[in-house]
Amino acid sequence: QVQLVESGGGLVQAGGSLKLSCAASGRTFSHYDLGWYRQAPGKEREFVAHIGGTTYIADSVRGRFAISRDNAKNTLYLRVNSLRLEDTGVYYCHRLLPPIWGQGTRVTVSA
């Protein structure tokens, strides 16, 4: 059974950067459409980025965030730059079909 394990979150000052990783088990990683979502405190989980046949970034983070993958390492990445207070939340890795979620990695942006 495929599992997704996120890492790379932490506490960072506004304007800073992080690189989030999502390591996947299984041998067919390259076949899947994958994405990142986030959930801010007290808010609904929201879409951040998707990578598959195409790449799509949410309007709220376009130009600051970048999604990529290394199929040889079975790893999905999210580079987050120019962080803002409103980027605080738990970031989740997601496989589209069949749907699987990771446990999340927390990003906290301080002033």
N, C-alpha and C positions, 0 to 999 in steps of 0.2 A: 504494500500500500504506500502510495506516495505521501511524503510529509514535507511541509515547508517550514523552515526555521529562519526567522529574521534575526538580524543583529545589526549593530552599528549605531543605534540610537544613543541619546545622552543629553546632557545639559550643555547648551551652547548660547553664546551671546547673540543678540540680534545683529544681523549682518554676516554671521559666520556660516560655515558649511559643514556638512556631514555626508558620508557615503553609506547608505543603508544597503545591506546585503540580504538575500533570501536564498538559502541553500536548499536544494530539493533532492530528495532521494529518488531512486528509480532510473531506468535506463532510456526513457523516451522523453526526456526534458525538452529536447529541441522541437518536439511535435506540438507543444502546447502554446496557446495564447496565455499570456500572464499579465498581471497588473499589480498596481499598488493602490491601496485605499488608505484613508486615515479617518480617525475619529477624535474630534476635539472634545474636551470635557463638556458634558451636558448637551452634546449635539449628535446628530445622526452621522453614521459612517458615510463618507463621501469619496467619490472617485478621484484619483490623482493622475494615474498614467496607465497606459496599456501598450504592450508590445506583442506583435504576432506577425501577420503578413504586413501590417502597417504599424506605425507608432503614433500614439495620440496622447497629448498632454492636456490636462484640464486648464481652462482659461485662467483660473486663479493662480496657477503656478507656472504657466508657460513663460519661458525665458529665464526662469530661475531653477527649475528642476529638469533633470534629464534621466530617462530610463534606458537601460541597456541590459544585455545578457551575455553570458559566456557559456555557450552550450557545452564546451569541453569540460567546464568546471561545474556544470549543473547549477549555475548561480545567476540570479537576477539581481540587478542593482538599481538603486535610485540615488542619483547625486542631487543633493539639495543645497542650493547656494542662496546667498543673500536672504538668510532666514529672517522671518518676521515673527512677532509675538503670536500672531494668529496661525502660524504653522505648528504651534504646539499641539501635540496629540499622540495617539498611538497609531503607528503606521503598520499596515497589514499587507502581506503578500497574498496574492490570490491567483489561483488557476481557474480559468474560465470554465472549461468543460473536460471531464466532470468537475464540478466546483469543489475546491478545497481552499481553506483559509489557514494561514499560519497563526501563531499565537500573538504576534505583534511585537514591535519594538517601540519604546517610548522616546519621543523627541520633546524636549522642553527648551523653549527659547526664552531667555531672560533679557530684560532691558539693559 
